[in-house]
């Protein structure tokens, strides 16, 4: 039994509840026990760092300090935005003692930051700490026939010096996880393009434009569905899809899954536990492809990590 | 006419470099950031031009641009920058300086973007966590755009996609205290 400190993030109780609940199912199968950070607070997301310098580091810092009081040395974060804010704060606190001293004054009541806890996104945790072999061994209902476009967005792999995970340009970790589940990952060029993120409410025009391009490219890659690991990407691509379709005059009908939903499905959990009714775009059409024979296998990908390949070129 | 601010010291360039930790002078104007940026089409000065304006010390022109408000901090530009300049950090530095000196673009779009971030921060101050439904409602009320996204509401609410309430923090006081200390730190500089 592995133990992991868990930071769900605000959206886990709201727009991405299905991410949170399926993640818990998957980790149960993988024998990982989650320990919530007691009374965690919002990381400040985009808004804090847009508007202020100190609060943007103070809000995540409180969670890091609270996490250090638990025994585990790794914190797993579901939301990509929370993950990035937490990791940015950790890197700044570790590398800049003067700044660390200043920001520490905001959390005096909780304690002092010591830098004991490692911060990982759940995608990174599944890929690095659990590994493809173990994931593969738990599959009871392979997703053969389902073609997916794995969409990472900006925050999981960028900036490279902060996240230090996979490739900032063409990451492959989620693709490999999906293939371990039996699905086929398509050659999808818009993997790390931005979906418009926090402009979802304040500047919808931008989101409709950017997410529209991502949907178009996913469709072109031949995917039946998009797979994500970020709540904001999911809601922009799923909830805004009818708006995009109306504007572009194209019917996409591409459901947007969290990678944990597909994992839970392949691990044999009954479909009524996977929260599919929460999706705005119906999932049935895409899931009907499971079990169908794929005609000719697409280009076979070598299981290399893109980061390593990059460093060889240098 | 634009007058160059480089008589003697370029204090603006220095301020941006210190705040961002980047060296704007390293930019050689290749424009890769512009072609990479997903929102450069909405900016009145794309990133490359902002970099040059900083070099020229055009403080006011930079502050009044909408560019740093449109930057999504997606870091696509810095990942491809051949000089490895942290361009989002530069954008952020310009934005923070503009806020500090209260010299801000007055277009409706920028006002709406700022309003959204302000409401978001108010939600966290009050509840310690984000209250999505209330945030959307407040945004519509305060931008006088009551029916924005209303067509999404029935589906999103019925499906439980957006919950009606929020679980506030037990230690909500701690968050208020953090806000106060952070505000003091902000003024100290």
Interface residues (C-beta under 8 A of the other chain):
Chain A: X10 X11 X13 X14 X15 X17 X39 X41 X42 X44 X45 X46 X47 X48 X49 X50 X51 X52 X53 X54 X55 X58 X59 X62 X102 X105 X106 X107 X109 X110 X154 X155 X158 X159 X160 X168 X169 X192 X193 X194 X196 X197 X198 X199 X201 X202 X203 X204 X206 X210 X235 X239 X277 X278 X279 X280
Chain B: X19 X38 X39 X42 X70 X72 X73 X74 X75 X76 X78 X79 X86 X88 X92 X95 X96 X99 X109 X112 X113 X114 X115 X116 X117 X118 X120 X121 X124 X128 X129 X130 X132 X135 X136 X139 X148 X149 X152 X155 X156 X159 X160 X161 X162 X163 X166 X167 X169 X170 X171 X174 X175 X177 X178 X179 X181 X182 X183 X185 X186
